[in-house]
């Protein structure tokens, strides 16, 4: 087997776990394009496929922006591209297998087009086992880079074009906060706005703290300037983005926190503000009060619980009990009665008993969430949970998921019924993919609405009367 160690530059989960106190710098001029790469993509196309969470979607917008500064144009047809990037997700095993399936397909594509540059980036690139598998079995890959050095894409692309060896540059230790990167926004009316990077929570099942590094907050000045710029460009909605937005500002030597940032963003006057994701441990009363105070902060909160049993939560490393979570949930609902709350739940975590799973169902009955994203536990190599005995058979896990999903469906339908015959404000995103005569968009409470309306109103917020409430969507008619 070929020895790739001579140019192996990472990753290391052991190094990625370390949380040093090194000062994080905020750099405005780290992005550079080599002189001989200016216009290199003129007349050529790029294709990016994104897997996973909103952070990856935002990273793909940056990757697209960089490639377009080099002269490349986007294409939806992978066969037409001269540069192909797979921006990967490591959160669950099935997500990784989908990526490897695509890598296999690209091997055939490269036989017909040997000049194509094929790159792997994102969270999977931060995993040692993934890199080893690619190096051993997938020599059609031209370059691999991770989550911390996206700004170096022009340099890595140049190396891939010139060198016959695979280009591998993965930083196990997170870098500085890099500002002023190019961006190609996917949506013309809604935008992601990064407020921080990384996570320090280390839930025992989660690989994200290893793949995304320690928490690093952007300066509020940079965030607010971006929001104001988006508002001036006509954007109607922004989503403040971080692995755990509630931890924003903890790495600063002042009292400026996420509640402070939320208030300042609200004062910009941009019509709609959302944020994701929130860890219950850091959700403060100040945050609740700020959301309640400002009408342009949407009353829709994603609050992952993961389990309804305190012992399971302890093994998960979630840092709160069932009782603490329910207390927070009830405080939010008391202060913001009409607030939509959604959640994440894992079933079949190692050691979860039938009684502990019943606690999850009873918590769900209490909270009556508007929606939940539910998953069977998936071990991630290198995490503490992966070393636990996976003592629950797949049949039991699947039955628990079926039961939970039945409850999710029941409560989602019940919550949507509240909007029947009501008039709601909808941000019109475009024409429905299923019906050219219908428009589609979301309410302030993050409810999907398909409705009859004026196509000239795409990009605006309009009043819509709800005439039908289904489990996953509402149907309505625009009020002229």
N, C-alpha and C positions, 0 to 999 in steps of 0.2 A: 504494500500500500504506500502511496506517495506521502512523504513527510511534509505536512503543511505548517509545522510549528515555527519555521523560520520567519513567517510573516503573520503569525497568529497574534492579534492584538486585543484579544478579549473574546467573549466576556467572562466575568467571574461573579457568580452569585455571592460568594463569600465577600469579595470586595464591595459588591453592590449593597450588601447589608450594613456595612459600616456607615455610621452617621457622625462624621467629623464636625468640628466647629470652624472649619476653614471659611473665611469670608466669601460670600457669593458676590461676584461683581455683575453690574448691570452695564452691558456693553452695547453701544450704538453702531459701531463700525466693524464688527467681526465678519460680516458677510462680504465676500469679495469674489469677483469673477476674473480668472486669469485672462490676460489680454488675448491670447489665442483661442479662448472659448467664447468670446463675444460674437454673437451671430452664428455660432456653430450649428445651431439647429434650424436655420432658415430653410424652409421648404420641406422640413421633416416633422414628424408627429410623435407625440408621447401618449402613453396609456397608463393610468394609475388605477389600481383596484384596492379599495380600502376595506379592511376587516375590523370589526370591533366597535369601540366606544367613540364618543364625541371627541375625545382628545385626539384619536387617530384621524377622524374626519377633519379636524382643524389642521393637523400636521400635513394632511394631504393637500389642503388648500395652499399651504406654504410650499410644499414640494412642487405643486403645479405653477405657482408664481415664480419660483426659481427657474424652472424649465422654460417658462415663457420669456423670461429675461434673456435666456440663451437663444431665443428665436424659434423654439418649438411651438407647434400648435397642438391642441388637444384632439383626441379622437376617441370615439366610443367603440371602435373596432380594433381589437388587439392585433389583428393580422396586418393592419395598416401602420403600426407604430414602429419607430426605430429605437425608442427607449420605452421599456416596460418596467414599472415599479409595482411591487406588491407590498403594501403597507399593512403589516400583520398585527394580529392580536394573540395574546398568550393566556387569556383569562380562563379558557376551557380547552380540553383536549380536542373536542370535535372541531373547534375553530382552527386549530393547528393542522388537523388532518385535511381540512378543506384547502388550506394553503399548499400543503404538499401535493394534493391532487392537481392543483393549478400548476405547480412547478413541473410535474410530470407532463402535463399538456404542453408546456412551453419548451420542453425538450424536443418534441416533434416539430414545433414551430421554428426552432432554431436550426433544424436540419434544412429547412427550405429557405431560411433567411439567416445565414451565419453571422451577418454583420449587426444583428439586433443586439442592443445592450440590455441585459436583463438583471435587475436589481431587487434584492430583498431588504426591507427595512422595517422599522417598528419594533414592537415589544418582543416578538419571537427572536429577533436578532440579538436580544440581550440574554438569551438562554444558552448555556453551554451545550446542553444535549442537542439542541436544535442546530447549532453551528456545526457540531461534530457530524451530525447526520448529513447536512448539506455538503460539507467538505468531503465526506466519504462517498456519497452516492449521487450528488447532483452537480456535476462539473459544468453544466450548462449555465449556472449562475455566474455572472460577471463581477458583481459587487454586492457587498453586504455592509450595511451601516445601521446604527441603532437609533435610539430616541434622543440622544444628547448631542449629536453632531450633524443634524439636518442642514445646518447652514454651510456645511462643507461639501454639499452635493456637487457644485461645479468642479471642484478639485478632484473629487472621487470619480466623477464621470470622465474627466480628462485622463486619469490614470487607467480607467477601464478601457478607454479607446486606444491607449498607447501600449499597454502591457498585455502580455499573453497569459499571465497568471491572474487568478481571482483576486480582486481588491477587497480586503477585509479591514474595516476600521470600526470597531465597536468600543465605546468607552464605558467601562464598568462603573466608574465614578462620574457622577453628574457634572456637567459643566456650569458655566455662568448663564445668566439670563441674557439672551441675545435679542436685541430689539431691531426694528427697522428691516425686517425680512420681507421680501416680496410676498404677495398673496393673491391668489385667484379665488375670490369668494364664489362658492357654488350657488348660493341663493341670492337673489337681488333684493330681498326685503327683510330677511332674517340673517343674523350673523353671530358666529361664535366669537367670544372675546376671552382669551386666556387671562386669568388673573394670577395663577400660580402653577407650579409644576411639582410633580412628585408627591410622595405620601410617607408619613412617618408612623402610621398606625400598626402595620405589620399584623393584620388579622392572619391567623395561622394557616388559612386556606388560600391566601391571595398572593400572587406573584407580582402584582403591580408595584409595591415598594422597591422591589429588586430591579424591575425593568424601567421604572420611571425616576428612580433616585429619591433623594431627600427633598423635603418641602422647600421650595424657593418661591417667594412672592415677587410679582412684578411691582414696580413702584406705582403708587396711585396716580401720579402725574401722567405716566405713560398710558395707563388704562383709561383715564378720563379723556385724554387727548384722542385716543382711538374711538371711544364712544361718541364724542362730539363730532369727529370726522365722519363716522357712520351716519349719525343723525343728519348732518349736512348733505350727505350723499342720498338721502331719502330713505334710509333703512327705518323700518317700523318697529323692529324687535331685535334685542340682543340677548344672548344667554352668556352669563358669566361662568367661566369654565375652569374646573380644577378637579383633581382626584378627590379632594376634600376641601371645598371652598370655605367651610367654616373655620379652617385653620389659617386662613389668609391673615398675614401680618404678624404671626407669631415669631417669625424670624427677624422682625424689625425691633429696634431699641426704642419703641415708643408705644403709645396706647392706641394706635390706629389699627382697627381690626375689621372683620368682615362687615359688621353692622355699620361701621363708619363708612366703608367703601360703598355699601348698598345705598346709604343716604346720599352720598355725593353723586353716585351714578343717577339716582332718581332725580336729583336737582338739575341734571343736564336737560331734562324735559323730553328725552327720547320716549316715544309712546309706550313701549312695552319692555319690561325687564324680567328675565328669568335667571335661574342659576341652578347648577348641578355640578357635582353631587354633594349632598350633605351627610356627614356622619353624625348620628344622634348624640354622641359624646360631647361634641363641641357646639351644639345648637343652643344659643343663649337667649335669655329673655329680651335682651337688647335687639337681637335679630327679629324676634317675633314682633316686638313693638314697631320696628322700622318697616317691616312688611305691611303691618296693619295701617301705618300712618300714610304711606304713599300709594296713590291710586295707580301709578304706572309700574309698581312692582306686582307682578301677577300673583294672585292667590292660589298658587299651585306648587306644591313642595314634594320633591322625591326624597323619601326618608327611609332608607333600607333598614329593615329589622333583622333579616336573615334567619332568625328562629324565634319562637315564642317561649322558649324554655331557658331559664337562667343558667342552668348547668351547661347546656349546649353552647350558649352564648359565651360562657367562660372559656370553654375549650376552643371556641372560634377566636378568642382574643378580642372580643368586641367592646370590652371595657364598660358595659352597662348591663343591668339586669332587666328582666321582663318588667318589673315594677317601675324602674327608672324610665324605660322607654314609654310605657303607657302614661306615666305622669307627664312626660314631654308632649306626647300626642294630645292628651287632654288639654294641656295648657295652650297649645296651638289652636285647637278647635274652639276653646273658650274665647280666645282673643280674636280669632279670625273664623267665625262660625261657618262661612261658606267655602273655606279653604279646601281645595282638592289635595288629597294626600295619596301618593303612590309609594310602592315599596319593592324590595327585592327579597326573595326567600329561597333558601337552599334546603332541600330535603335529603335525607340519607347521609348526613354528616357522620363521620365515624363515632360509633357509640350511641347514636340517637335511638332511644327506645320507642316503643309504640306510645307509651304514656307521654313522652317528651314531644313526639309529633302531635299528639292530641292538644298539647299546650299551644302549638303553633296555630292549629285550627281555631282554638278558643280565642286566642289573641286576634285572629283575623275577624272573627265574629264581633269582637268588641270594636275594632277599628273601622270595619266596613270600608276598606280601601276602595278608591275609584278604579284602581288597576294594580296588578302585581306582575313582576317579571319573575318567573319561577324556574328553578333549575335543580337537576339532580347533581349532587356533589361530584366534582371532578378533581382528582388529586393533581397537584402541580409539583413537578419534580423540584426539590430544593426548598420547599416550604415545610414548616413544622408539621402540618396536618398530613403531609405525604408519608411521614414516618409513623403515623398512627395506624392501628389495625383497622382496615376497611372491612368491618364485620357485618355489613348489611348486604344481603343478596340483592341482585338487580331487580328481581321480581317485586320484592318489598319496596324498593326505592320507587319503582314505576307506579305501584299501586298508591303509594303516598302522594306522588305527583298528580295522578289522576284525581284523587280525592280533593287535593288542594285546588287544582284547576277548576273543578266543578264549583267550588266555593268562590273562586275568583270571578268566574263567569256570572254566577248568581248576583254577587254584589256589584259588579260592573254594570249589569243590566238595571239593577235597582237604582244605582246612583244616577244613571243616565235618564231614568224616568222623571227625575226632578226637573229636567229642562223642557219637558213636553209642554207646548203652548207658550213657552217663555220667549222673550226677545233677548238675544245675546249679541255681543259684539264679536265679529269674526274678521280676522286678518285674511284677506283673500289671497291665496298663494298661486292659484292657477286653475286650469281646467282639469276636471277629474280624469284620471287615467282610464276609468271604466266607462265613462259616459261623457261624450263631447258636449252634451247639452247642460252639464252640471258643472258648477264651480266647487272648489274645495278650499278649506282653511281651518284654522283653529280658534277657539274661544280663549278668553283670558284664563279660563280654568283648564286649558289644554285638552279640550274636547274636540275631536275631529268632526267637522260638519260638511256634508255634501248638500248643495243647495242650488236652486234656480236663481240666477242673478245676472247682472250686467257684466260682461267680460271686460268692459272698459274700466271696471273697478278693481281689477287685479292689482295688487300692491297696496290697496287701501284697507282700512278697517271700516266695516259696514254693519248695520243692524240686520239681523236675520231672525225670523220667527221659526221656532222648531215645531215641525208637524209630525215627526216620527222619531222615536228613541229606540235604537237597537243596542245590542250588547257592546259593540265596539265603536259605534259612530252614531251621529245624529243626522237627521235629514230636515232641511228647512227651505224657506223661501225668503229672499231678500226683500226688505221693506223699502220701497222707493220713497 
